[in-house]
Amino acid sequence: MKTKTHFAFRVDIWDDTRDSNVEHVAGVDDFEVAEATYRAAVARWPRARITLRQGARGSCMRPARGSTVPRPRSKPTDPNVKAAAEETAWQHLMRLIIDATSWSMQGMGPTDGPKSRRHHAKLFIENALLPDAGDNSREIARTVALPIMHEVVDGRSSPNARRDQILIDTAQLVCDRHALRPTRTSGESESGCSIVAEVLPKFLAWLHKYPDELLDKFPDLPKYRERRRFADTELRRLPEKFFPEGALSEDRMNNIWDKRSRS
């Protein structure tokens, strides 16, 4: 029996220059099978440059990653799903405040490292359980402080490393809760990173106003002096401390996601 070597469609992996064929993945005559094979190959090797072509030298029907050839556009994410995903991202980004501030608002010391963060998260939860604690404090304790208690202490002290980890965790949580992919290469559907990138400017705009909200809340009396000092100094510097370059773009978020630790 003669082995067939020529097929209507072929799936190939290319080098970074897109000039040399690194591996021929499959040859298929049926288009639907060929497209399914292509999608399986992309899922198996997400960072590889993979093409689906018609014929050995035919036109590229599905471009390699990074190619300028347009990809098929996906359907827009449902507005209700997007709104819920943005709310999830917003709530989780509140961890930036707990990690970066001195917790003076609760009469606590600085959060210099992972162990200190866990200690102060524990105290925050205890305060939120007091009978006179507000609903907002209880919600932050549930969505922000409690997850810190379950963190693995990683020993990192770099503010950027901690910031990036919170952004990664936020994108992951958005994906898990709302069935989104971490990143997107084209099309209209949202991803975990695109949601975080869209929420960040609004979050930072609110964070710039938050100190003034606290100053309005606490009158200039001796018992509130420390809280007002905290709001007018440490909290006011927080946006520039964590985001000196301003809100991050979706491409920057994708880059942070791609460089995350997989250990």
MIDOSE-1310 file (N, C-alpha, C; in nm, 2 decimals, decimal comma, always signed):
residues 263
mktk	+0,08/-0,12/+0,00/+0,00/+0,00/+0,00/+0,09/+0,12/+0,00; +0,06/+0,22/-0,09/+0,14/+0,34/-0,10/+0,09/+0,44/+0,01; +0,19/+0,50/+0,08/+0,15/+0,60/+0,18/+0,12/+0,73/+0,12; +0,01/+0,79/+0,16/-0,03/+0,92/+0,11/+0,05/+1,03/+0,17
thfa	+0,11/+1,12/+0,09/+0,19/+1,23/+0,14/+0,14/+1,36/+0,11; +0,04/+1,37/+0,02/-0,02/+1,50/-0,01/-0,16/+1,52/+0,03; -0,19/+1,62/+0,11/-0,32/+1,64/+0,17/-0,37/+1,78/+0,13; -0,51/+1,80/+0,14/-0,57/+1,93/+0,11/-0,52/+2,04/+0,21
frvd	-0,51/+2,00/+0,34/-0,47/+2,10/+0,44/-0,35/+2,05/+0,52; -0,27/+2,14/+0,57/-0,16/+2,10/+0,66/-0,14/+2,20/+0,77; -0,10/+2,14/+0,88/-0,07/+2,22/+1,00/+0,08/+2,21/+1,03; +0,14/+2,33/+1,04/+0,29/+2,34/+1,06/+0,33/+2,43/+1,17
iwdd	+0,45/+2,40/+1,23/+0,51/+2,49/+1,33/+0,63/+2,56/+1,27; +0,64/+2,69/+1,29/+0,75/+2,77/+1,22/+0,84/+2,83/+1,33; +0,96/+2,86/+1,28/+1,06/+2,93/+1,37/+1,02/+3,07/+1,40; +1,09/+3,15/+1,48/+1,05/+3,28/+1,52/+1,06/+3,38/+1,40
trds	+1,13/+3,35/+1,30/+1,14/+3,44/+1,18/+1,03/+3,41/+1,08; +0,95/+3,30/+1,10/+0,85/+3,25/+1,02/+0,90/+3,22/+0,88; +1,03/+3,19/+0,87/+1,09/+3,15/+0,74/+1,11/+3,00/+0,72; +1,13/+2,94/+0,83/+1,16/+2,79/+0,83/+1,06/+2,71/+0,90
nveh	+1,02/+2,60/+0,84/+0,93/+2,50/+0,90/+1,00/+2,42/+1,00; +0,96/+2,43/+1,13/+1,03/+2,35/+1,23/+0,97/+2,21/+1,24; +0,84/+2,20/+1,22/+0,78/+2,07/+1,24/+0,65/+2,07/+1,16; +0,63/+1,96/+1,08/+0,50/+1,94/+1,02/+0,41/+1,85/+1,11
vagv	+0,30/+1,92/+1,16/+0,22/+1,85/+1,26/+0,12/+1,75/+1,20; +0,05/+1,79/+1,09/-0,05/+1,70/+1,04/-0,08/+1,74/+0,90; -0,13/+1,64/+0,82/-0,18/+1,66/+0,69/-0,32/+1,60/+0,69; -0,43/+1,68/+0,65/-0,56/+1,64/+0,65/-0,64/+1,68/+0,53
ddfe	-0,73/+1,60/+0,48/-0,81/+1,63/+0,37/-0,94/+1,71/+0,40; -1,00/+1,67/+0,52/-1,12/+1,73/+0,56/-1,10/+1,86/+0,64; -1,17/+1,97/+0,60/-1,14/+2,10/+0,66/-1,17/+2,11/+0,80; -1,28/+2,05/+0,84/-1,32/+2,06/+0,98/-1,22/+1,98/+1,07
vaea	-1,18/+1,87/+1,02/-1,08/+1,79/+1,10/-0,95/+1,87/+1,10; -0,91/+1,94/+0,99/-0,79/+2,02/+0,99/-0,80/+2,13/+1,09; -0,91/+2,20/+1,09/-0,93/+2,31/+1,18/-0,92/+2,27/+1,33; -0,98/+2,15/+1,36/-0,98/+2,10/+1,49/-0,84/+2,06/+1,53
tyra	-0,76/+2,01/+1,43/-0,62/+1,97/+1,46/-0,54/+2,10/+1,49; -0,57/+2,20/+1,41/-0,50/+2,33/+1,43/-0,52/+2,39/+1,57; -0,65/+2,39/+1,61/-0,68/+2,44/+1,74/-0,62/+2,35/+1,86; -0,62/+2,22/+1,84/-0,55/+2,14/+1,94/-0,41/+2,17/+1,95
avar	-0,34/+2,19/+1,83/-0,20/+2,22/+1,83/-0,17/+2,36/+1,90; -0,26/+2,46/+1,88/-0,24/+2,59/+1,94/-0,26/+2,57/+2,09; -0,35/+2,49/+2,14/-0,38/+2,47/+2,28/-0,26/+2,39/+2,34; -0,20/+2,30/+2,27/-0,09/+2,22/+2,32/+0,04/+2,30/+2,32
wpra	+0,07/+2,39/+2,22/+0,19/+2,47/+2,22/+0,14/+2,62/+2,20; +0,09/+2,68/+2,30/+0,03/+2,82/+2,29/+0,13/+2,93/+2,24; +0,26/+2,91/+2,27/+0,36/+3,01/+2,23/+0,43/+2,99/+2,10; +0,39/+2,87/+2,04/+0,46/+2,84/+1,91/+0,39/+2,91/+1,80
ritl	+0,46/+2,93/+1,68/+0,40/+2,99/+1,56/+0,34/+2,88/+1,48; +0,21/+2,86/+1,48/+0,15/+2,75/+1,41/+0,05/+2,80/+1,30; +0,06/+2,74/+1,19/-0,03/+2,78/+1,08/-0,11/+2,66/+1,03; -0,23/+2,69/+0,97/-0,32/+2,60/+0,90/-0,32/+2,65/+0,76
rqga	-0,27/+2,57/+0,66/-0,26/+2,61/+0,52/-0,34/+2,52/+0,43; -0,38/+2,57/+0,32/-0,45/+2,48/+0,22/-0,34/+2,45/+0,12; -0,31/+2,32/+0,11/-0,20/+2,27/+0,02/-0,06/+2,30/+0,07; +0,04/+2,24/+0,01/+0,17/+2,25/+0,06/+0,22/+2,39/+0,05
rgsc	+0,18/+2,47/-0,05/+0,23/+2,60/-0,07/+0,11/+2,70/-0,08; +0,00/+2,66/-0,03/-0,12/+2,74/-0,04/-0,13/+2,85/+0,06; -0,24/+2,92/+0,05/-0,26/+3,04/+0,14/-0,27/+3,00/+0,28; -0,23/+3,09/+0,37/-0,24/+3,06/+0,52/-0,38/+3,09/+0,56
mrpa	-0,45/+2,99/+0,61/-0,59/+3,01/+0,66/-0,60/+3,05/+0,80; -0,50/+3,01/+0,88/-0,49/+3,05/+1,02/-0,35/+3,09/+1,05; -0,32/+3,21/+1,08/-0,18/+3,27/+1,09/-0,11/+3,22/+1,21; +0,02/+3,23/+1,20/+0,11/+3,20/+1,31/+0,09/+3,31/+1,42
rgst	+0,12/+3,27/+1,54/+0,11/+3,37/+1,65/+0,21/+3,49/+1,62; +0,16/+3,61/+1,63/+0,25/+3,72/+1,61/+0,24/+3,77/+1,46; +0,17/+3,70/+1,38/+0,16/+3,74/+1,24/+0,06/+3,85/+1,23; +0,08/+3,93/+1,12/-0,01/+4,05/+1,09/-0,13/+4,01/+1,02
vprp	-0,14/+3,88/+0,98/-0,26/+3,83/+0,91/-0,38/+3,83/+1,00; -0,49/+3,89/+0,97/-0,60/+3,90/+1,06/-0,65/+3,76/+1,11; -0,68/+3,75/+1,23/-0,75/+3,63/+1,29/-0,90/+3,64/+1,28; -0,97/+3,53/+1,29/-1,12/+3,54/+1,29/-1,16/+3,61/+1,42
rskp	-1,25/+3,70/+1,42/-1,30/+3,77/+1,54/-1,39/+3,69/+1,62; -1,38/+3,69/+1,75/-1,46/+3,62/+1,83/-1,58/+3,70/+1,87; -1,68/+3,64/+1,93/-1,80/+3,72/+1,97/-1,77/+3,80/+2,09; -1,83/+3,92/+2,10/-1,81/+4,01/+2,22/-1,86/+3,93/+2,35
tdpn	-1,79/+3,96/+2,46/-1,83/+3,91/+2,59/-1,96/+3,97/+2,63; -2,05/+3,88/+2,68/-2,18/+3,93/+2,73/-2,16/+4,05/+2,83; -2,23/+4,16/+2,81/-2,22/+4,27/+2,89/-2,23/+4,24/+3,04; -2,33/+4,15/+3,08/-2,35/+4,12/+3,22/-2,23/+4,05/+3,27
vkaa	-2,17/+3,96/+3,19/-2,05/+3,89/+3,23/-1,93/+3,99/+3,25; -1,92/+4,08/+3,16/-1,81/+4,18/+3,17/-1,82/+4,26/+3,29; -1,95/+4,31/+3,32/-1,97/+4,39/+3,44/-1,94/+4,32/+3,57; -1,98/+4,19/+3,57/-1,95/+4,11/+3,69/-1,80/+4,09/+3,70
aeet	-1,73/+4,06/+3,59/-1,59/+4,04/+3,59/-1,51/+4,17/+3,64; -1,56/+4,28/+3,60/-1,50/+4,41/+3,64/-1,52/+4,43/+3,79; -1,63/+4,39/+3,84/-1,66/+4,41/+3,99/-1,57/+4,31/+4,07; -1,55/+4,19/+4,02/-1,45/+4,10/+4,08/-1,31/+4,15/+4,08
awqh	-1,27/+4,21/+3,97/-1,14/+4,27/+3,96/-1,12/+4,38/+4,06; -1,22/+4,47/+4,07/-1,22/+4,59/+4,16/-1,20/+4,54/+4,30; -1,28/+4,45/+4,34/-1,28/+4,40/+4,48/-1,14/+4,34/+4,51; -1,08/+4,26/+4,42/-0,95/+4,20/+4,45/-0,84/+4,30/+4,45
lmrl	-0,85/+4,40/+4,37/-0,74/+4,51/+4,37/-0,74/+4,58/+4,50; -0,84/+4,57/+4,58/-0,83/+4,63/+4,71/-0,72/+4,58/+4,80; -0,67/+4,46/+4,76/-0,55/+4,40/+4,83/-0,43/+4,49/+4,82; -0,42/+4,57/+4,72/-0,31/+4,66/+4,70/-0,30/+4,76/+4,82
iida	-0,42/+4,80/+4,87/-0,43/+4,90/+4,98/-0,38/+4,83/+5,11; -0,43/+4,71/+5,13/-0,39/+4,64/+5,25/-0,25/+4,60/+5,26; -0,19/+4,56/+5,14/-0,05/+4,53/+5,14/+0,04/+4,65/+5,15; +0,00/+4,76/+5,10/+0,10/+4,87/+5,09/+0,09/+4,97/+5,21
tsws	-0,02/+4,98/+5,27/-0,04/+5,08/+5,38/+0,01/+5,03/+5,51; +0,02/+5,12/+5,61/+0,08/+5,09/+5,74/-0,03/+5,03/+5,83; -0,15/+5,03/+5,78/-0,27/+4,98/+5,86/-0,29/+5,08/+5,98; -0,24/+5,20/+5,97/-0,26/+5,29/+6,08/-0,41/+5,32/+6,11
mqgm	-0,49/+5,30/+6,01/-0,63/+5,31/+6,03/-0,69/+5,22/+6,13; -0,62/+5,10/+6,15/-0,66/+5,00/+6,25/-0,57/+5,00/+6,37; -0,48/+5,10/+6,38/-0,39/+5,10/+6,49/-0,28/+5,00/+6,48; -0,24/+4,96/+6,37/-0,14/+4,85/+6,35/-0,01/+4,90/+6,29
gptd	+0,09/+4,81/+6,29/+0,22/+4,85/+6,24/+0,23/+4,83/+6,09; +0,35/+4,85/+6,03/+0,37/+4,84/+5,89/+0,37/+4,69/+5,84; +0,33/+4,68/+5,72/+0,33/+4,54/+5,65/+0,46/+4,53/+5,57; +0,57/+4,49/+5,64/+0,70/+4,49/+5,58/+0,72/+4,36/+5,50
gpks	+0,64/+4,26/+5,51/+0,67/+4,13/+5,44/+0,55/+4,04/+5,45; +0,56/+3,92/+5,39/+0,44/+3,83/+5,39/+0,39/+3,79/+5,53; +0,48/+3,77/+5,62/+0,44/+3,73/+5,76/+0,36/+3,84/+5,82; +0,42/+3,97/+5,80/+0,35/+4,08/+5,86/+0,21/+4,10/+5,80
rrhh	+0,20/+4,08/+5,67/+0,07/+4,10/+5,60/-0,03/+4,00/+5,66; +0,01/+3,87/+5,68/-0,08/+3,77/+5,74/-0,12/+3,81/+5,88; -0,03/+3,87/+5,95/-0,06/+3,91/+6,09/-0,16/+4,02/+6,09; -0,14/+4,12/+6,00/-0,24/+4,23/+6,00/-0,37/+4,19/+5,94
aklf	-0,37/+4,10/+5,84/-0,49/+4,05/+5,79/-0,57/+3,98/+5,90; -0,51/+3,91/+5,98/-0,57/+3,84/+6,09/-0,64/+3,94/+6,19; -0,56/+4,05/+6,22/-0,62/+4,15/+6,31/-0,73/+4,22/+6,24; -0,72/+4,25/+6,11/-0,83/+4,31/+6,04/-0,96/+4,23/+6,04
iena	-0,94/+4,10/+6,02/-1,06/+4,01/+6,03/-1,12/+4,01/+6,17; -1,04/+4,01/+6,27/-1,09/+4,02/+6,41/-1,17/+4,15/+6,43; -1,11/+4,26/+6,38/-1,18/+4,39/+6,40/-1,32/+4,39/+6,32; -1,32/+4,32/+6,20/-1,44/+4,32/+6,12/-1,55/+4,23/+6,19
llpd	-1,51/+4,15/+6,28/-1,61/+4,06/+6,35/-1,67/+4,13/+6,47; -1,62/+4,25/+6,51/-1,67/+4,32/+6,62/-1,82/+4,36/+6,60; -1,90/+4,37/+6,70/-2,04/+4,40/+6,68/-2,06/+4,54/+6,61; -1,97/+4,64/+6,63/-2,00/+4,77/+6,57/-1,93/+4,79/+6,44
agdn	-1,87/+4,68/+6,38/-1,80/+4,69/+6,25/-1,90/+4,71/+6,14; -1,86/+4,79/+6,04/-1,95/+4,82/+5,93/-1,96/+4,71/+5,83; -2,06/+4,72/+5,74/-2,07/+4,62/+5,64/-1,95/+4,62/+5,54; -1,90/+4,74/+5,52/-1,78/+4,76/+5,43/-1,66/+4,69/+5,48
srei	-1,64/+4,70/+5,61/-1,52/+4,64/+5,67/-1,54/+4,48/+5,67; -1,66/+4,43/+5,69/-1,68/+4,29/+5,68/-1,66/+4,24/+5,54; -1,70/+4,32/+5,44/-1,68/+4,28/+5,30/-1,53/+4,27/+5,26; -1,46/+4,37/+5,30/-1,31/+4,38/+5,28/-1,24/+4,26/+5,35
artv	-1,29/+4,23/+5,47/-1,23/+4,12/+5,54/-1,25/+3,99/+5,47; -1,37/+3,97/+5,41/-1,40/+3,85/+5,34/-1,33/+3,84/+5,21; -1,33/+3,95/+5,13/-1,28/+3,94/+5,00/-1,13/+3,97/+4,99; -1,07/+4,04/+5,09/-0,93/+4,09/+5,08/-0,85/+4,02/+5,18
alpi	-0,88/+4,05/+5,31/-0,80/+4,00/+5,42/-0,80/+3,85/+5,43; -0,91/+3,78/+5,42/-0,92/+3,64/+5,44/-0,83/+3,56/+5,33; -0,83/+3,60/+5,20/-0,74/+3,53/+5,11/-0,59/+3,55/+5,15; -0,56/+3,66/+5,21/-0,42/+3,68/+5,25/-0,38/+3,57/+5,35
mhev	-0,47/+3,53/+5,43/-0,44/+3,43/+5,54/-0,41/+3,29/+5,47; -0,45/+3,27/+5,35/-0,43/+3,14/+5,28/-0,31/+3,15/+5,18; -0,24/+3,26/+5,18/-0,13/+3,27/+5,09/-0,01/+3,19/+5,13; +0,06/+3,14/+5,03/+0,19/+3,08/+5,06/+0,30/+3,19/+5,07
vdgr	+0,37/+3,19/+5,18/+0,47/+3,29/+5,21/+0,58/+3,27/+5,11; +0,60/+3,37/+5,02/+0,70/+3,36/+4,91/+0,83/+3,43/+4,94; +0,83/+3,51/+5,04/+0,96/+3,57/+5,08/+1,00/+3,69/+5,00; +0,92/+3,73/+4,90/+0,95/+3,85/+4,82/+0,92/+3,98/+4,89
sspn	+1,01/+4,08/+4,87/+0,99/+4,20/+4,93/+0,98/+4,32/+4,84; +1,00/+4,30/+4,71/+0,99/+4,40/+4,61/+0,85/+4,45/+4,59; +0,82/+4,58/+4,60/+0,68/+4,63/+4,58/+0,63/+4,59/+4,44; +0,71/+4,60/+4,34/+0,67/+4,56/+4,21/+0,63/+4,42/+4,20
arrd	+0,71/+4,33/+4,26/+0,68/+4,19/+4,26/+0,55/+4,16/+4,33; +0,53/+4,23/+4,44/+0,40/+4,20/+4,51/+0,29/+4,26/+4,43; +0,30/+4,38/+4,37/+0,20/+4,44/+4,29/+0,17/+4,35/+4,17; +0,27/+4,30/+4,10/+0,24/+4,21/+3,99/+0,18/+4,08/+4,03
qili	+0,21/+4,03/+4,15/+0,15/+3,91/+4,19/+0,00/+3,93/+4,22; -0,03/+4,05/+4,28/-0,17/+4,08/+4,30/-0,25/+4,09/+4,17; -0,19/+4,16/+4,07/-0,25/+4,17/+3,94/-0,27/+4,03/+3,87; -0,17/+3,94/+3,89/-0,18/+3,81/+3,83/-0,30/+3,73/+3,90
dtaq	-0,30/+3,74/+4,04/-0,41/+3,68/+4,11/-0,54/+3,73/+4,08; -0,55/+3,86/+4,05/-0,68/+3,92/+4,01/-0,72/+3,87/+3,88; -0,63/+3,87/+3,78/-0,67/+3,81/+3,65/-0,71/+3,67/+3,66; -0,64/+3,59/+3,74/-0,67/+3,45/+3,75/-0,81/+3,43/+3,82
lvcd	-0,84/+3,51/+3,92/-0,97/+3,50/+3,98/-1,08/+3,54/+3,88; -1,06/+3,64/+3,80/-1,16/+3,68/+3,70/-1,18/+3,57/+3,60; -1,08/+3,50/+3,56/-1,09/+3,39/+3,47/-1,17/+3,27/+3,53; -1,14/+3,24/+3,66/-1,20/+3,13/+3,73/-1,35/+3,15/+3,75
rhal	-1,38/+3,28/+3,79/-1,52/+3,31/+3,82/-1,61/+3,33/+3,70; -1,55/+3,38/+3,59/-1,63/+3,42/+3,48/-1,60/+3,35/+3,35; -1,52/+3,24/+3,36/-1,50/+3,15/+3,24/-1,43/+3,23/+3,13; -1,33/+3,31/+3,16/-1,26/+3,38/+3,06/-1,12/+3,33/+3,04
rptr	-1,06/+3,35/+2,93/-0,92/+3,31/+2,91/-0,83/+3,42/+2,97; -0,70/+3,38/+3,01/-0,61/+3,48/+3,07/-0,58/+3,60/+2,98; -0,55/+3,57/+2,85/-0,51/+3,67/+2,76/-0,59/+3,65/+2,63; -0,58/+3,75/+2,54/-0,65/+3,74/+2,41/-0,55/+3,79/+2,31
tsge	-0,55/+3,73/+2,19/-0,46/+3,77/+2,08/-0,53/+3,86/+1,98; -0,66/+3,85/+1,97/-0,74/+3,93/+1,87/-0,89/+3,91/+1,91; -0,97/+3,98/+1,83/-1,11/+3,96/+1,85/-1,17/+4,05/+1,95; -1,30/+4,03/+1,98/-1,37/+4,12/+2,07/-1,39/+4,06/+2,21
sesg	-1,38/+3,93/+2,23/-1,40/+3,87/+2,36/-1,30/+3,92/+2,46; -1,35/+3,94/+2,59/-1,26/+3,99/+2,69/-1,17/+3,87/+2,75; -1,07/+3,91/+2,82/-0,98/+3,81/+2,89/-0,96/+3,86/+3,03; -0,90/+3,78/+3,12/-0,87/+3,82/+3,25/-0,78/+3,94/+3,25
csiv	-0,68/+3,95/+3,17/-0,59/+4,06/+3,16/-0,65/+4,19/+3,11; -0,74/+4,17/+3,01/-0,81/+4,29/+2,95/-0,90/+4,35/+3,05; -0,97/+4,26/+3,13/-1,06/+4,32/+3,23/-0,98/+4,40/+3,34; -0,87/+4,34/+3,39/-0,79/+4,41/+3,49/-0,74/+4,54/+3,43
aevl	-0,69/+4,54/+3,30/-0,64/+4,66/+3,24/-0,75/+4,77/+3,23; -0,87/+4,72/+3,20/-0,98/+4,82/+3,19/-1,02/+4,88/+3,32; -1,01/+4,80/+3,43/-1,06/+4,84/+3,56/-0,95/+4,93/+3,63; -0,82/+4,91/+3,60/-0,71/+4,98/+3,67/-0,73/+5,13/+3,66
pkfl	-0,75/+5,20/+3,54/-0,77/+5,34/+3,54/-0,88/+5,39/+3,64; -0,99/+5,32/+3,64/-1,10/+5,36/+3,73/-1,06/+5,34/+3,87; -0,99/+5,23/+3,90/-0,95/+5,21/+4,04/-0,85/+5,31/+4,09; -0,75/+5,35/+4,00/-0,66/+5,45/+4,04/-0,72/+5,59/+4,06
awlh	-0,82/+5,62/+3,97/-0,89/+5,74/+3,98/-0,96/+5,75/+4,12; -1,02/+5,64/+4,16/-1,09/+5,64/+4,29/-0,99/+5,65/+4,40; -0,87/+5,58/+4,39/-0,77/+5,58/+4,49/-0,71/+5,72/+4,51; -0,71/+5,80/+4,41/-0,66/+5,94/+4,42/-0,76/+6,02/+4,51
kypd	-0,89/+5,99/+4,50/-0,99/+6,06/+4,57/-1,01/+6,01/+4,71; -0,97/+5,88/+4,73/-1,00/+5,82/+4,86/-0,95/+5,89/+4,98; -0,83/+5,94/+4,98/-0,78/+6,02/+5,10/-0,87/+6,14/+5,14; -0,92/+6,21/+5,04/-1,01/+6,32/+5,07/-1,14/+6,27/+5,12
elld	-1,19/+6,16/+5,08/-1,31/+6,10/+5,14/-1,29/+6,07/+5,29; -1,17/+6,02/+5,32/-1,14/+5,99/+5,46/-1,12/+6,12/+5,54; -1,06/+6,22/+5,48/-1,04/+6,34/+5,56/-1,18/+6,41/+5,59; -1,27/+6,39/+5,49/-1,41/+6,44/+5,52/-1,48/+6,36/+5,62
kfpd	-1,45/+6,24/+5,63/-1,52/+6,15/+5,72/-1,47/+6,17/+5,86; -1,34/+6,20/+5,88/-1,29/+6,21/+6,02/-1,26/+6,36/+6,04; -1,33/+6,43/+6,13/-1,30/+6,57/+6,16/-1,17/+6,59/+6,23; -1,12/+6,71/+6,22/-0,99/+6,75/+6,27/-0,99/+6,76/+6,42
lpky	-1,00/+6,64/+6,49/-1,00/+6,63/+6,63/-0,88/+6,55/+6,68; -0,84/+6,56/+6,80/-0,72/+6,49/+6,85/-0,73/+6,34/+6,83; -0,85/+6,28/+6,85/-0,86/+6,14/+6,84/-0,86/+6,08/+6,70; -0,87/+6,17/+6,60/-0,86/+6,13/+6,46/-0,74/+6,18/+6,39
rerr	-0,65/+6,25/+6,47/-0,53/+6,30/+6,40/-0,44/+6,20/+6,33; -0,42/+6,08/+6,39/-0,34/+5,98/+6,33/-0,40/+5,93/+6,20; -0,53/+5,91/+6,21/-0,60/+5,86/+6,09/-0,60/+5,96/+5,97; -0,61/+6,09/+6,01/-0,60/+6,20/+5,90/-0,46/+6,21/+5,85
rfad	-0,36/+6,19/+5,94/-0,22/+6,19/+5,89/-0,20/+6,08/+5,79; -0,24/+5,96/+5,83/-0,23/+5,84/+5,75/-0,29/+5,87/+5,61; -0,41/+5,92/+5,61/-0,48/+5,94/+5,48/-0,41/+6,05/+5,39; -0,36/+6,15/+5,46/-0,30/+6,26/+5,38/-0,16/+6,24/+5,34
telr	-0,09/+6,13/+5,39/+0,05/+6,10/+5,36/+0,06/+5,97/+5,29; +0,06/+5,86/+5,37/+0,08/+5,73/+5,31/-0,02/+5,69/+5,20; -0,15/+5,71/+5,23/-0,25/+5,67/+5,14/-0,25/+5,75/+5,01; -0,22/+5,88/+5,03/-0,22/+5,97/+4,91/-0,10/+5,94/+4,81
rlpe	+0,00/+5,88/+4,87/+0,12/+5,84/+4,78/+0,10/+5,71/+4,72; +0,00/+5,63/+4,76/-0,01/+5,49/+4,71/-0,02/+5,48/+4,56; -0,10/+5,55/+4,49/-0,11/+5,53/+4,34/+0,03/+5,54/+4,27; +0,11/+5,65/+4,31/+0,24/+5,67/+4,25/+0,34/+5,56/+4,29
kffp	+0,32/+5,52/+4,42/+0,41/+5,41/+4,47/+0,40/+5,28/+4,39; +0,28/+5,24/+4,36/+0,26/+5,12/+4,30/+0,25/+5,13/+4,14; +0,21/+5,24/+4,10/+0,19/+5,26/+3,95/+0,26/+5,40/+3,91; +0,39/+5,41/+3,92/+0,45/+5,53/+3,88/+0,44/+5,57/+3,73
egal	+0,42/+5,46/+3,65/+0,40/+5,48/+3,51/+0,25/+5,50/+3,47; +0,16/+5,50/+3,57/+0,02/+5,52/+3,55/-0,04/+5,38/+3,53; -0,17/+5,38/+3,49/-0,24/+5,25/+3,47/-0,17/+5,17/+3,37; -0,17/+5,04/+3,38/-0,10/+4,95/+3,29/-0,19/+4,92/+3,17
sedr	-0,13/+4,91/+3,05/-0,21/+4,87/+2,93/-0,23/+4,72/+2,93; -0,32/+4,68/+2,84/-0,35/+4,54/+2,83/-0,22/+4,46/+2,79; -0,14/+4,52/+2,70/-0,02/+4,45/+2,66/+0,08/+4,43/+2,78; +0,08/+4,54/+2,86/+0,17/+4,52/+2,98/+0,11/+4,42/+3,08
mnni	-0,02/+4,41/+3,09/-0,08/+4,31/+3,17/-0,05/+4,17/+3,11; -0,06/+4,15/+2,98/-0,03/+4,03/+2,92/+0,12/+3,99/+2,95; +0,21/+4,09/+2,94/+0,35/+4,06/+2,97/+0,37/+4,01/+3,11; +0,30/+4,08/+3,21/+0,32/+4,03/+3,35/+0,26/+3,89/+3,36
wdkr	+0,15/+3,86/+3,30/+0,09/+3,73/+3,30/+0,19/+3,62/+3,24; +0,25/+3,65/+3,13/+0,34/+3,56/+3,06/+0,46/+3,53/+3,15; +0,51/+3,63/+3,23/+0,63/+3,61/+3,31/+0,60/+3,56/+3,45; +0,48/+3,53/+3,48/+0,44/+3,48/+3,61/+0,51/+3,35/+3,64
srs	+0,53/+3,33/+3,77/+0,60/+3,20/+3,82/+0,50/+3,09/+3,81; +0,54/+2,98/+3,75/+0,46/+2,86/+3,73/+0,50/+2,75/+3,83; +0,58/+2,78/+3,92/+0,63/+2,68/+4,02/+0,52/+2,65/+4,12
